[in-house]
Amino acid sequence: MPWSNNSGGGSGGGGWQGGGGNNRGPWGNGPSGGGNQPPDLDDLIRRGQEKLREIMPGGGNAGPGTFGLIFLAIILIFFASSSIYRVDTDQQGVVLRFGKFVRAEAPGLHVKLPYPIETLYKPTVTRINRIDIGMRETGSNTINNIAEESLMLTGDENIVDISFTVRWRIKIDGATDYLFEVEDPEGTVRAIAESAMREVVGQSNIQALLTTGRSDVQTRVKGLMQTALDTYSSGVEVTEVQLQNSNPPAAVIDAFRDVQAAQADQERSQFEANTYANQVVPKARGTAAQITQAAEAYREQTVAAAEGEAKRFLSIYNEYKDAKDVTRRRIYLETMQDVYSKMNKVMVDQDSGGKGVLPYLPLTGLRTIAPAPAGQTGAAAPDAPTSTTSTGSR
């Protein structure tokens, strides 16, 4: 039977109007008088039926087969809309069949069985996620410090205030683990990051954490986090661990800076002392080496001279043993030559009884003689020895 507001006439009118035609609603309440009135539900239904008759074949007089076709078309449209899906380039499709994982889909268009047979999840696997530990960013670029997360105990029993950032993403082949192996992946990453940082800080000295050990701390924390996440099969990959702040606690930072200044002065004094030592010690070593080498040279020279004199004496002694008279005379003549060559000589003839002076050509006078001092003209040099030699046969 077609939908119609008017199935007859008179008091048996259709719709939600009650008997008597008093224009009452379905609950027997008539419209209130004056002002804005509520919509007439019967009128709305009537208009809907008229529009449905206009779009239906046969002007709304179609039989039950037409409604079956429309219902089938609606079901087909529903199944098609829930079966064809698209996976974006930054996503990975994960399909479950009755709650059990069956396959993972790459980016593109795909088909699955309609819901509720198969269910689709599309986690973003290329997005880099960020977690801040020890600090929180608020509006207007304000950063609040979280003391319960940032205060840590070092290996040398000092307290250090550390805040850092962890960047992570879902592994390319780990979307299934990310969805089903860990209940709260972000909370798990946060807890593991704080635990790994506390472990590394507990094995380090505060001086290294504040100065040159920051890079090593970041590398070690990243390795510990990845190992723990892989143990949990979380499907998470840690891409970076970055220290933001590494300072002493605010309550003692002034005293700590004074200690650092004193340590810097100590290191500067040690550096200056080492510089002075590097200048003085090599110089002293050079002087000592020079003195040692001079002493060794003098020793070698003296020993060589003594050995030469000893060899000379032995050679003369050996000659003397072979020819005593000749050697004695030669030594005597060489000695006399050495003695008389350094003094003025007067030759006296022995045959004349010491009265006749042998004419002698003073060859030494031909040499250039320096002028004598004033008052000593014509006088013999006081230092020149004079010897008298008598000649004759011996």
Secondary structure in CASP SS format (residue, H / E / C, confidence):
PFRMAT SS
TARGET T0000
AUTHOR 0000-0000-0000
METHOD secondary structure of the structure
MODEL  1
M C 1.00
P C 1.00
W C 1.00
S C 1.00
N C 1.00
N C 1.00
S C 1.00
G C 1.00
G C 1.00
G H 1.00
S H 1.00
G H 1.00
G C 1.00
G C 1.00
G C 1.00
W C 1.00
Q C 1.00
G C 1.00
G C 1.00
G C 1.00
G C 1.00
N C 1.00
N C 1.00
R C 1.00
G C 1.00
P C 1.00
W C 1.00
G C 1.00
N C 1.00
G C 1.00
P C 1.00
S C 1.00
G C 1.00
G C 1.00
G C 1.00
N C 1.00
Q C 1.00
P C 1.00
P C 1.00
D C 1.00
L H 1.00
D H 1.00
D H 1.00
L H 1.00
I H 1.00
R H 1.00
R H 1.00
G H 1.00
Q H 1.00
E H 1.00
K H 1.00
L H 1.00
R H 1.00
E H 1.00
I H 1.00
M C 1.00
P H 1.00
G H 1.00
G H 1.00
G H 1.00
N C 1.00
A C 1.00
G C 1.00
P H 1.00
G H 1.00
T H 1.00
F H 1.00
G H 1.00
L H 1.00
I H 1.00
F H 1.00
L H 1.00
A H 1.00
I H 1.00
I H 1.00
L H 1.00
I H 1.00
F H 1.00
F H 1.00
A H 1.00
S H 1.00
S H 1.00
S H 1.00
I E 1.00
Y E 1.00
R E 1.00
V E 1.00
D C 1.00
T C 1.00
D C 1.00
Q E 1.00
Q C 1.00
G E 1.00
V E 1.00
V E 1.00
L E 1.00
R E 1.00
F C 1.00
G C 1.00
K E 1.00
F E 1.00
V E 1.00
R E 1.00
A E 1.00
E E 1.00
A C 1.00
P C 1.00
G E 1.00
L E 1.00
H E 1.00
V E 1.00
K C 1.00
L C 1.00
P C 1.00
Y C 1.00
P C 1.00
I C 1.00
E E 1.00
T E 1.00
L E 1.00
Y E 1.00
K C 1.00
P C 1.00
T E 1.00
V C 1.00
T C 1.00
R C 1.00
I C 1.00
N E 1.00
R E 1.00
I E 1.00
D E 1.00
I E 1.00
G C 1.00
M E 1.00
R E 1.00
E E 1.00
T E 1.00
G H 1.00
S H 1.00
N H 1.00
T E 1.00
I E 1.00
N E 1.00
N E 1.00
I C 1.00
A H 1.00
E H 1.00
E H 1.00
S H 1.00
L E 1.00
M E 1.00
L E 1.00
T C 1.00
G C 1.00
D C 1.00
E C 1.00
N C 1.00
I E 1.00
V E 1.00
D E 1.00
I E 1.00
S E 1.00
F E 1.00
T E 1.00
V E 1.00
R E 1.00
W E 1.00
R E 1.00
I E 1.00
K C 1.00
I C 1.00
D C 1.00
G C 1.00
A H 1.00
T H 1.00
D H 1.00
Y H 1.00
L H 1.00
F H 1.00
E C 1.00
V C 1.00
E C 1.00
D C 1.00
P H 1.00
E H 1.00
G H 1.00
T H 1.00
V H 1.00
R H 1.00
A H 1.00
I H 1.00
A H 1.00
E H 1.00
S H 1.00
A H 1.00
M H 1.00
R H 1.00
E H 1.00
V H 1.00
V H 1.00
G H 1.00
Q C 1.00
S C 1.00
N C 1.00
I H 1.00
Q H 1.00
A H 1.00
L H 1.00
L H 1.00
T C 1.00
T C 1.00
G C 1.00
R H 1.00
S H 1.00
D H 1.00
V H 1.00
Q H 1.00
T H 1.00
R H 1.00
V H 1.00
K H 1.00
G H 1.00
L H 1.00
M H 1.00
Q H 1.00
T H 1.00
A H 1.00
L H 1.00
D H 1.00
T H 1.00
Y C 1.00
S C 1.00
S C 1.00
G C 1.00
V E 1.00
E E 1.00
V E 1.00
T E 1.00
E E 1.00
V E 1.00
Q E 1.00
L E 1.00
Q E 1.00
N E 1.00
S E 1.00
N E 1.00
P C 1.00
P C 1.00
A H 1.00
A H 1.00
V H 1.00
I H 1.00
D H 1.00
A H 1.00
F H 1.00
R H 1.00
D H 1.00
V H 1.00
Q H 1.00
A H 1.00
A H 1.00
Q H 1.00
A H 1.00
D H 1.00
Q H 1.00
E H 1.00
R H 1.00
S H 1.00
Q H 1.00
F H 1.00
E H 1.00
A H 1.00
N H 1.00
T H 1.00
Y H 1.00
A H 1.00
N H 1.00
Q H 1.00
V H 1.00
V H 1.00
P H 1.00
K H 1.00
A H 1.00
R H 1.00
G H 1.00
T H 1.00
A H 1.00
A H 1.00
Q H 1.00
I H 1.00
T H 1.00
Q H 1.00
A H 1.00
A H 1.00
E H 1.00
A H 1.00
Y H 1.00
R H 1.00
E H 1.00
Q H 1.00
T H 1.00
V H 1.00
A H 1.00
A H 1.00
A H 1.00
E H 1.00
G H 1.00
E H 1.00
A H 1.00
K H 1.00
R H 1.00
F H 1.00
L H 1.00
S H 1.00
I H 1.00
Y H 1.00
N H 1.00
E H 1.00
Y H 1.00
K H 1.00
D H 1.00
A C 1.00
K H 1.00
D H 1.00
V H 1.00
T H 1.00
R H 1.00
R H 1.00
R H 1.00
I H 1.00
Y H 1.00
L H 1.00
E H 1.00
T H 1.00
M H 1.00
Q H 1.00
D H 1.00
V H 1.00
Y H 1.00
S C 1.00
K C 1.00
M C 1.00
N E 1.00
K E 1.00
V E 1.00
M E 1.00
V E 1.00
D E 1.00
Q H 1.00
D H 1.00
S H 1.00
G C 1.00
G C 1.00
K C 1.00
G C 1.00
V E 1.00
L C 1.00
P C 1.00
Y C 1.00
L C 1.00
P C 1.00
L H 1.00
T H 1.00
G H 1.00
L H 1.00
R C 1.00
T C 1.00
I C 1.00
A C 1.00
P C 1.00
A C 1.00
P C 1.00
A C 1.00
G C 1.00
Q C 1.00
T C 1.00
G C 1.00
A C 1.00
A C 1.00
A C 1.00
P C 1.00
D C 1.00
A C 1.00
P C 1.00
T E 1.00
S E 1.00
T E 1.00
T E 1.00
S E 1.00
T E 1.00
G C 1.00
S C 1.00
R C 1.00
END
